[in-house]
Amino acid sequence: MKIEKTQIEGYLSESYLKYAGYVAQNRAIIDSRDGLKAGGRKILYAMFVNGHGSNKIKSKGTKVVGEIMSYSVHGAGPIYGNLVRFGQPYSLRYPLIDAQGNVGTMRGGDDYSADRYLEFSLDKKAEDILKNLKKNTIENWHDTYDGTQQFPAVLPAYFPNVLVNGNTGIGVGLASSIPQFNLREVCDALIKAVTNSDLSFPELYCAPDFATGGILVNEPEIKEALKEGKGKAVSLVAKMIYDMDTNEIVVKELPYQVFTQTIAKQLAEAIAENRLLGVESFFDGTEYDENPIKVNIRIKLTKHANVNKIISQLYKETSLKNHFGINILTYDINRTNIYYNYIIS
């Protein structure tokens, strides 16, 4: 055995950099070409090669997870959670997996059925991401952990996933927070950009459009942040209506990544501490049905309460007003650096 002496500072710096790069590429940052992290890419590819197309009979989650495990070093739990997320219409603006069964609700997002109950197939949008694999469009392939199979380093991505489904991820020393956008608006902007390269940013600008809806309240700041690739966060408020017949404020849409159980807890605490004067009680009627995004929180007001004032109090005391950061960071695995990828500037 040979022992070599080295400076600890240099060794730690080199090792830490490798570790940070691995975490960024596999856990935190999406590839600028297909808009996917490594785990999501393996899920879609495994379902593709195992014949789980949109025109096929859906397969049980246990079967699908088992097939994905031959490509992934992770256990069944993390794989299944990611698989379900790809089928949740309140997580992805455009889900890539077609799931049959309870994929969770806006109550908490994690109340989905076990893998022996849910069934899955690829969504047509995911097939658009994968279909050009048959045309030998991908040069770089990786070996699986046992060396018996290979998977693509990136997917051809005919569907503009990177521009519409967004991303959130925290790596080592960096983070990515990309809002979601409307597919039709993005495609219109892309067509404009292709046909006229001299168009300005305002002519190509698309407002964020999140899966759960909500109302943007700081669009000028959002425009500037999107133009620069980072900046002020998106400020979102819930969509609420006032029901005169029942004297209730009804919450119909929530800011992205906010769930009704969080709102219910905040409402209960604020009412108990007399921080919501004019609110008598509330009821969370959100349940699973054919529309998992559906929200139904009813806030009962006292007689002669000032509705507008109470709405302002609700924004202050609860997550009915929330924020989503803008830090548009992606990477290209064929390059050595991670870089800002400006969506439409």
NUNU-484027 format. One line per field, with one value per residue (C-alpha): residue in one letter; x, z, y. Coordinates in steps of 0.5 Angstrom, whole numbers, m for minus. Layout:
<sites>
residu: (A / ...) $
u: (X / ...) $
w: (Z / ...) $
v: (Y / ...) $
</sites>
This chain:
<sites>
residu: (M / K / I / E / K / T / Q / I / E / G / Y / L / S / E / S / Y / L / K / Y / A / G / Y / V / A / Q / N / R / A / I / I / D / S / R / D / G / L / K / A / G / G / R / K / I / L / Y / A / M / F / V / N / G / H / G / S / N / K / I / K / S / K / G / T / K / V / V / G / E / I / M / S / Y / S / V / H / G / A / G / P / I / Y / G / N / L / V / R / F / G / Q / P / Y / S / L / R / Y / P / L / I / D / A / Q / G / N / V / G / T / M / R / G / G / D / D / Y / S / A / D / R / Y / L / E / F / S / L / D / K / K / A / E / D / I / L / K / N / L / K / K / N / T / I / E / N / W / H / D / T / Y / D / G / T / Q / Q / F / P / A / V / L / P / A / Y / F / P / N / V / L / V / N / G / N / T / G / I / G / V / G / L / A / S / S / I / P / Q / F / N / L / R / E / V / C / D / A / L / I / K / A / V / T / N / S / D / L / S / F / P / E / L / Y / C / A / P / D / F / A / T / G / G / I / L / V / N / E / P / E / I / K / E / A / L / K / E / G / K / G / K / A / V / S / L / V / A / K / M / I / Y / D / M / D / T / N / E / I / V / V / K / E / L / P / Y / Q / V / F / T / Q / T / I / A / K / Q / L / A / E / A / I / A / E / N / R / L / L / G / V / E / S / F / F / D / G / T / E / Y / D / E / N / P / I / K / V / N / I / R / I / K / L / T / K / H / A / N / V / N / K / I / I / S / Q / L / Y / K / E / T / S / L / K / N / H / F / G / I / N / I / L / T / Y / D / I / N / R / T / N / I / Y / Y / N / Y / I / I / S) $
u: (0 / 3 / 1 / 1 / 1 / m3 / m6 / m13 / m15 / m14 / m17 / m23 / m25 / m24 / m28 / m34 / m34 / m35 / m41 / m44 / m44 / m47 / m53 / m54 / m55 / m59 / m63 / m64 / m63 / m67 / m63 / m65 / m66 / m72 / m74 / m72 / m68 / m65 / m70 / m76 / m72 / m71 / m79 / m81 / m76 / m77 / m85 / m83 / m79 / m84 / m89 / m94 / m96 / m102 / m106 / m105 / m108 / m106 / m101 / m101 / m96 / m92 / m91 / m89 / m84 / m81 / m79 / m76 / m72 / m68 / m65 / m65 / m61 / m67 / m72 / m79 / m81 / m78 / m79 / m87 / m87 / m84 / m88 / m95 / m92 / m92 / m99 / m102 / m105 / m104 / m96 / m95 / m98 / m98 / m98 / m93 / m96 / m104 / m106 / m112 / m114 / m113 / m107 / m108 / m112 / m111 / m112 / m105 / m102 / m99 / m106 / m105 / m107 / m102 / m98 / m102 / m109 / m106 / m105 / m101 / m99 / m95 / m99 / m99 / m95 / m89 / m90 / m88 / m82 / m80 / m82 / m76 / m71 / m73 / m70 / m63 / m63 / m59 / m52 / m50 / m52 / m51 / m50 / m55 / m52 / m51 / m48 / m54 / m58 / m57 / m61 / m61 / m57 / m63 / m69 / m71 / m77 / m81 / m86 / m83 / m83 / m77 / m82 / m88 / m88 / m82 / m78 / m76 / m70 / m64 / m57 / m50 / m49 / m55 / m62 / m67 / m74 / m78 / m85 / m90 / m93 / m99 / m97 / m101 / m98 / m91 / m92 / m95 / m88 / m84 / m87 / m86 / m79 / m77 / m81 / m78 / m71 / m72 / m78 / m77 / m78 / m85 / m87 / m85 / m87 / m91 / m94 / m93 / m99 / m99 / m103 / m107 / m109 / m109 / m108 / m102 / m101 / m94 / m94 / m89 / m84 / m85 / m83 / m77 / m75 / m76 / m72 / m66 / m67 / m68 / m71 / m77 / m81 / m88 / m94 / m100 / m107 / m112 / m118 / m124 / m132 / m137 / m143 / m148 / m154 / m150 / m145 / m139 / m132 / m131 / m124 / m124 / m116 / m110 / m103 / m98 / m96 / m101 / m106 / m112 / m110 / m105 / m110 / m115 / m109 / m108 / m115 / m116 / m110 / m112 / m119 / m117 / m112 / m117 / m113 / m119 / m124 / m131 / m130 / m134 / m132 / m130 / m131 / m126 / m130 / m125 / m125 / m123 / m127 / m126 / m122 / m116 / m115 / m122 / m122 / m128 / m126 / m132 / m131 / m137 / m137 / m141 / m147 / m145 / m137 / m133 / m132 / m126 / m122 / m123 / m120 / m114 / m113 / m114 / m108 / m104 / m105 / m105 / m102 / m108 / m103 / m96 / m90 / m86 / m79 / m76 / m69 / m68 / m63 / m62 / m56 / m53 / m50 / m45 / m42 / m38 / m42 / m49 / m52 / m58 / m63 / m67 / m74 / m76 / m71) $
w: (0 / m2 / 2 / m1 / 3 / 0 / 2 / 6 / 3 / m4 / m3 / 0 / m5 / m11 / m7 / m5 / m12 / m15 / m10 / m11 / m18 / m17 / m13 / m18 / m24 / m20 / m15 / m16 / m23 / m29 / m36 / m40 / m46 / m43 / m37 / m33 / m27 / m27 / m23 / m27 / m34 / m32 / m30 / m37 / m40 / m36 / m38 / m45 / m46 / m42 / m47 / m42 / m48 / m47 / m52 / m47 / m41 / m35 / m30 / m23 / m19 / m16 / m23 / m26 / m20 / m20 / m28 / m26 / m20 / m26 / m28 / m21 / m15 / m11 / m7 / m9 / m4 / m7 / m14 / m13 / m10 / m16 / m21 / m17 / m17 / m25 / m25 / m20 / m24 / m18 / m18 / m26 / m30 / m35 / m32 / m36 / m33 / m34 / m27 / m25 / m18 / m12 / m14 / m8 / m6 / m5 / 2 / 3 / m3 / 0 / 1 / m5 / m5 / m5 / m11 / m11 / m12 / m17 / m24 / m29 / m37 / m40 / m42 / m49 / m47 / m45 / m51 / m55 / m50 / m52 / m59 / m63 / m59 / m64 / m69 / m66 / m64 / m57 / m57 / m50 / m46 / m39 / m36 / m31 / m24 / m25 / m33 / m36 / m39 / m42 / m41 / m45 / m42 / m44 / m48 / m55 / m52 / m58 / m52 / m49 / m42 / m40 / m41 / m38 / m32 / m28 / m23 / m16 / m13 / m8 / m9 / m6 / m6 / m11 / m12 / m18 / m18 / m25 / m25 / m29 / m36 / m40 / m46 / m51 / m50 / m50 / m56 / m59 / m56 / m59 / m66 / m66 / m64 / m70 / m75 / m72 / m68 / m67 / m63 / m56 / m49 / m48 / m54 / m52 / m45 / m42 / m35 / m30 / m30 / m24 / m24 / m18 / m21 / m16 / m18 / m20 / m16 / m18 / m25 / m26 / m22 / m25 / m32 / m29 / m26 / m32 / m36 / m32 / m30 / m23 / m18 / m14 / m13 / m16 / m11 / m11 / m8 / m7 / m12 / m7 / m8 / m3 / m3 / 0 / 1 / 6 / 8 / 7 / 3 / m1 / m3 / m10 / m12 / m8 / m9 / m12 / m7 / m2 / 1 / 5 / 11 / 12 / 11 / 16 / 21 / 20 / 20 / 27 / 30 / 28 / 30 / 37 / 38 / 35 / 29 / 25 / 27 / 23 / 22 / 26 / 23 / 17 / 14 / 9 / 4 / 0 / m2 / m8 / m14 / m21 / m21 / m15 / m16 / m14 / m7 / m3 / 4 / 6 / 11 / 15 / 17 / 23 / 21 / 18 / 17 / 12 / 7 / 4 / 10 / 12 / 6 / 7 / 14 / 11 / 6 / 12 / 17 / 12 / 6 / 2 / 0 / m2 / m6 / m11 / m12 / m19 / m20 / m27 / m27 / m31 / m34 / m40 / m38 / m45 / m42 / m36 / m33 / m30 / m33 / m33 / m38 / m40 / m41 / m46 / m46) $
v: (0 / 7 / 13 / 20 / 26 / 32 / 39 / 38 / 44 / 42 / 35 / 38 / 43 / 38 / 33 / 38 / 41 / 34 / 32 / 39 / 38 / 31 / 34 / 39 / 35 / 29 / 32 / 40 / 43 / 41 / 40 / 46 / 41 / 36 / 40 / 34 / 31 / 25 / 21 / 24 / 22 / 15 / 14 / 16 / 12 / 6 / 6 / 8 / 1 / m3 / m1 / 3 / 8 / 12 / 7 / 1 / m1 / 2 / m2 / m3 / 2 / m4 / m7 / 0 / 2 / m5 / m4 / 3 / 0 / m3 / 4 / 7 / 6 / 9 / 5 / 4 / 9 / 15 / 13 / 12 / 19 / 22 / 17 / 20 / 27 / 26 / 25 / 30 / 36 / 40 / 39 / 39 / 45 / 39 / 32 / 27 / 21 / 19 / 16 / 12 / 13 / 17 / 21 / 26 / 32 / 39 / 38 / 36 / 33 / 27 / 23 / 19 / 11 / 6 / 3 / m3 / 1 / 6 / 5 / 9 / 10 / 15 / 21 / 24 / 30 / 25 / 21 / 27 / 28 / 21 / 19 / 21 / 17 / 12 / 16 / 16 / 23 / 22 / 21 / 20 / 14 / 12 / 5 / 3 / 1 / m6 / m5 / m9 / m4 / 3 / 10 / 16 / 22 / 27 / 26 / 29 / 33 / 35 / 37 / 44 / 41 / 46 / 52 / 50 / 45 / 49 / 47 / 47 / 45 / 46 / 44 / 45 / 52 / 54 / 53 / 53 / 56 / 56 / 58 / 55 / 57 / 56 / 52 / 56 / 62 / 59 / 56 / 63 / 66 / 61 / 62 / 69 / 69 / 64 / 68 / 75 / 75 / 82 / 82 / 85 / 82 / 85 / 82 / 75 / 76 / 70 / 71 / 65 / 60 / 55 / 49 / 51 / 58 / 64 / 71 / 75 / 81 / 84 / 83 / 89 / 86 / 79 / 82 / 84 / 78 / 74 / 78 / 78 / 70 / 72 / 77 / 79 / 73 / 72 / 74 / 70 / 70 / 66 / 66 / 68 / 70 / 73 / 69 / 74 / 68 / 65 / 71 / 67 / 68 / 62 / 60 / 57 / 57 / 57 / 59 / 54 / 49 / 51 / 46 / 47 / 43 / 49 / 54 / 51 / 50 / 58 / 60 / 56 / 59 / 66 / 65 / 63 / 69 / 74 / 76 / 75 / 79 / 78 / 71 / 67 / 60 / 56 / 49 / 46 / 42 / 40 / 32 / 28 / 27 / 27 / 34 / 33 / 41 / 43 / 47 / 49 / 53 / 56 / 62 / 64 / 72 / 75 / 80 / 86 / 84 / 88 / 83 / 87 / 88 / 81 / 79 / 83 / 80 / 73 / 75 / 77 / 72 / 66 / 63 / 65 / 70 / 66 / 67 / 63 / 65 / 66 / 64 / 61 / 56 / 50 / 46 / 42 / 36 / 36 / 43 / 44 / 49 / 51 / 57 / 61 / 60 / 65 / 63 / 68 / 74) $
</sites>
